[in-house]
């Protein structure tokens, strides 16, 4: 028995991937709306995640934005696996992007309990590891998210630069991995010491991540994987043949 798929369904896949990537990029920049939220946190010196702390104005909005950004990134990673040229680095890079979305989603489900950048008592608890397991787990998951997105930049960059249709994206990703890794190190040092400007530094970091997601969503590369490539399009019919017994 033949398994068939409408051509419209096949065409919907790339559109969903693009939409997911753009949604993830946009939602990652929800912190730009802080001025409209009534939050009194100094944006240049506070963590983005502090906007999601339950005691902050409109914290639910920012948590939902992070949650949906993570979910959209997961969908982007799944769609990219079908869109990008085949290879082991494709698998590793897409898994890294999938992990980033999952960690981002998990962090939104475990918001920090207080705001250490402005609350001295909270910072003291944080320094001594007494903020609670949810607070500590949020910090750990957020760090893993940064590592995962940097891995996606490096792995997909190395993979895509080998394919002519995707080479500009690959070169950009490799360069971005180096620059963003150095910048993330700076952000980490500033975060540990709560140095002035850490909020600005982190917002630059997340904006760069959002730009990477947008590039992946919009890049018109060629050389797609055989699963979603021209093999199915050779059949001059309204239906594509999936498999036969």
C-alpha positions as CSV (number, residue, x, y, z in Angstrom):
1,X,0.0,0.0,0.0
2,X,1.3,3.4,-0.9
3,X,1.8,6.1,1.6
4,X,1.2,9.5,0.1
5,X,1.5,13.1,1.2
6,X,-0.2,16.2,-0.3
7,X,2.3,18.6,-1.8
8,X,0.8,21.4,0.2
9,X,1.8,19.6,3.4
10,X,5.4,19.4,2.1
11,X,5.4,23.1,1.4
12,X,4.1,23.9,4.8
13,X,7.2,22.5,6.5
14,X,9.7,25.3,5.4
15,X,7.1,27.9,6.2
16,X,6.6,26.6,9.8
17,X,10.4,26.4,10.2
18,X,10.8,30.0,9.1
19,X,7.9,31.3,11.2
20,X,9.3,29.4,14.3
21,X,12.7,30.9,13.9
22,X,11.4,34.4,13.5
23,X,9.1,33.9,16.5
24,X,11.9,32.7,18.6
25,X,14.1,35.6,17.6
26,X,11.4,38.1,18.4
27,X,10.3,36.6,21.7
28,X,13.9,36.4,22.9
29,X,13.9,40.2,22.7
30,X,10.9,40.6,24.9
31,X,13.1,42.5,27.3
32,X,12.9,45.5,25.0
33,X,9.4,46.0,26.4
34,X,10.6,46.5,30.0
35,X,9.9,50.2,29.8
36,X,6.2,49.4,29.3
37,X,6.0,46.9,32.1
38,X,6.3,49.2,35.1
39,X,9.4,47.4,36.3
40,X,11.8,49.6,38.3
41,X,14.8,47.3,37.7
42,X,17.7,49.2,36.1
43,X,17.9,47.6,32.7
44,X,21.7,48.4,32.3
45,X,22.6,46.6,35.6
46,X,20.0,43.8,36.0
47,X,19.6,40.3,34.6
48,X,17.0,39.8,32.0
49,X,15.7,36.8,34.0
50,X,14.9,39.2,36.9
51,X,12.0,40.5,34.9
52,X,10.5,37.0,35.3
53,X,10.8,37.0,39.1
54,X,7.3,36.5,40.6
55,X,7.5,39.8,42.5
56,X,8.1,41.9,39.4
57,X,5.4,43.8,37.4
58,X,4.2,41.8,34.4
59,X,6.5,38.9,35.3
60,X,4.0,36.5,33.8
61,X,4.3,38.2,30.4
62,X,8.1,37.8,30.4
63,X,7.9,34.2,31.6
64,X,5.5,33.4,28.8
65,X,7.7,35.1,26.3
66,X,10.7,33.0,27.4
67,X,8.6,29.8,27.4
68,X,7.3,30.4,23.9
69,X,10.7,31.4,22.7
70,X,12.1,28.1,23.9
71,X,9.3,26.1,22.2
72,X,9.7,28.0,19.0
73,X,13.4,27.3,19.0
74,X,12.8,23.6,19.4
75,X,10.5,23.7,16.4
76,X,13.2,25.6,14.4
77,X,15.8,22.9,15.3
78,X,13.5,20.1,14.1
79,X,12.7,22.0,10.9
80,X,16.3,22.9,10.2
81,X,17.3,19.2,10.4
82,X,15.1,18.6,7.3
83,X,16.2,21.9,5.5
84,X,20.0,21.8,5.9
85,X,22.4,19.7,3.9
86,X,23.0,16.2,5.4
87,X,26.0,15.4,7.5
88,X,27.0,14.5,11.1
89,X,27.6,18.1,12.0
90,X,24.1,18.9,10.9
91,X,22.8,16.4,13.5
92,X,25.0,17.7,16.2
93,X,24.3,21.3,15.4
94,X,20.5,20.8,15.3
95,X,20.7,18.9,18.6
96,X,22.6,21.7,20.2
97,X,19.9,24.2,19.0
98,X,17.2,21.8,20.2
99,X,19.0,21.7,23.6
100,X,19.2,25.5,23.7
101,X,15.4,25.8,23.2
102,X,14.7,23.1,25.8
103,X,17.0,24.8,28.4
104,X,15.4,28.2,27.6
105,X,11.9,26.7,28.1
106,X,13.0,25.0,31.4
107,X,14.4,28.2,32.7
108,X,11.1,30.0,32.1
109,X,9.4,27.3,34.2
110,X,11.8,27.9,37.1
111,X,12.0,31.6,37.5
112,X,14.4,33.1,40.1
113,X,12.8,33.8,43.4
114,X,14.3,37.3,43.9
115,X,16.3,40.1,42.2
116,X,19.9,39.9,43.3
117,X,21.0,42.9,41.2
118,X,19.0,45.3,43.4
119,X,18.2,43.3,46.5
120,X,21.1,43.1,48.9
121,X,19.5,40.3,51.0
122,X,18.8,38.3,47.8
123,X,22.4,38.7,46.7
124,X,23.7,37.6,50.0
125,X,21.6,34.4,49.8
126,X,22.7,33.9,46.2
127,X,26.4,34.3,47.2
128,X,26.0,31.7,50.0
129,X,24.0,29.3,47.9
130,X,20.9,29.7,50.1
131,X,18.5,31.0,47.5
132,X,16.7,27.7,47.1
133,X,17.0,24.8,44.7
134,X,14.7,26.4,42.0
135,X,16.8,29.5,42.0
136,X,20.0,27.5,41.7
137,X,18.6,25.2,39.0
138,X,17.5,28.2,37.0
139,X,21.0,29.6,37.1
140,X,22.5,26.2,36.0
141,X,20.0,25.7,33.2
142,X,20.6,29.2,31.9
143,X,24.3,28.6,31.8
144,X,23.7,25.3,29.9
145,X,21.5,27.3,27.4
146,X,24.4,29.6,26.6
147,X,26.8,26.7,26.1
148,X,24.2,25.0,23.8
149,X,23.6,28.0,21.6
150,X,27.4,28.6,21.2
151,X,27.7,24.9,20.2
152,X,25.0,25.3,17.6
153,X,26.9,28.3,16.1
154,X,30.1,26.4,15.9
155,X,28.8,23.1,14.7
156,X,26.4,24.4,12.1
157,X,28.9,27.0,11.0
158,X,31.6,24.3,10.4
159,X,29.0,22.2,8.6
160,X,27.4,24.9,6.4
161,X,30.6,26.5,5.2
162,X,31.4,23.3,3.3
163,X,28.3,23.7,1.2
164,X,28.3,26.4,-1.6
165,X,24.6,27.4,-1.1
166,X,25.1,27.9,2.6
167,X,28.7,29.0,2.8
168,X,28.0,32.7,3.8
169,X,25.8,31.5,6.7
170,X,28.5,29.1,7.7
171,X,31.3,31.7,7.7
172,X,29.1,34.1,9.6
173,X,28.3,31.4,12.2
174,X,31.9,30.5,12.8
175,X,32.9,34.1,13.2
176,X,29.8,34.7,15.4
177,X,30.8,31.7,17.6
178,X,34.2,33.1,18.3
179,X,33.0,36.6,19.0
180,X,29.9,35.5,21.1
181,X,32.0,33.0,23.1
182,X,34.4,35.8,24.1
183,X,31.5,38.2,24.9
184,X,29.7,35.5,26.9
185,X,32.9,35.0,29.0
186,X,32.8,38.7,29.7
187,X,29.1,38.5,30.7
188,X,29.9,35.6,33.0
189,X,32.6,37.4,34.8
190,X,30.4,40.5,35.2
191,X,27.5,38.4,36.4
192,X,29.6,36.7,39.2
193,X,30.8,40.1,40.5
194,X,27.6,42.0,39.7
195,X,29.7,44.6,37.9
196,X,28.0,47.7,36.6
197,X,26.7,47.3,33.0
198,X,26.1,43.6,33.3
199,X,22.5,44.1,32.2
200,X,23.6,45.9,29.1
201,X,26.2,43.2,28.3
202,X,23.7,40.4,28.7
203,X,21.1,42.2,26.5
204,X,23.7,42.5,23.8
205,X,24.4,38.8,24.2
206,X,20.8,37.8,23.9
207,X,20.2,40.1,20.9
208,X,23.1,38.4,19.1
209,X,21.5,35.0,19.8
210,X,18.2,36.3,18.4
211,X,20.0,37.5,15.3
212,X,21.4,34.0,14.9
213,X,18.0,32.4,15.1
214,X,16.7,34.9,12.5
215,X,19.5,34.1,10.1
216,X,18.8,30.4,10.4
217,X,15.1,31.1,9.7
218,X,15.6,33.4,6.7
219,X,18.7,32.0,5.1
220,X,17.8,30.9,1.5
221,X,20.4,28.2,1.3
222,X,20.5,25.5,-1.3
223,X,21.4,21.8,-1.1
224,X,18.6,20.5,1.2
225,X,18.6,17.1,2.6
226,X,17.4,14.2,0.4
227,X,14.3,13.7,2.6
228,X,12.9,17.1,1.7
229,X,14.8,17.8,-1.5
230,X,14.2,17.2,-5.1
231,X,13.6,13.4,-5.1
232,X,10.0,13.9,-4.2
233,X,9.6,16.8,-6.5
234,X,10.5,14.7,-9.5
235,X,7.1,13.0,-9.4
236,X,4.8,15.1,-11.7
237,X,1.8,14.6,-9.5
238,X,-0.2,16.3,-6.9
239,X,0.8,13.7,-4.5
240,X,4.3,12.5,-3.4
241,X,5.0,8.9,-2.9
242,X,6.4,8.2,0.6
243,X,7.1,4.5,0.6
244,X,5.9,1.3,-0.8
245,X,5.9,-2.2,0.8
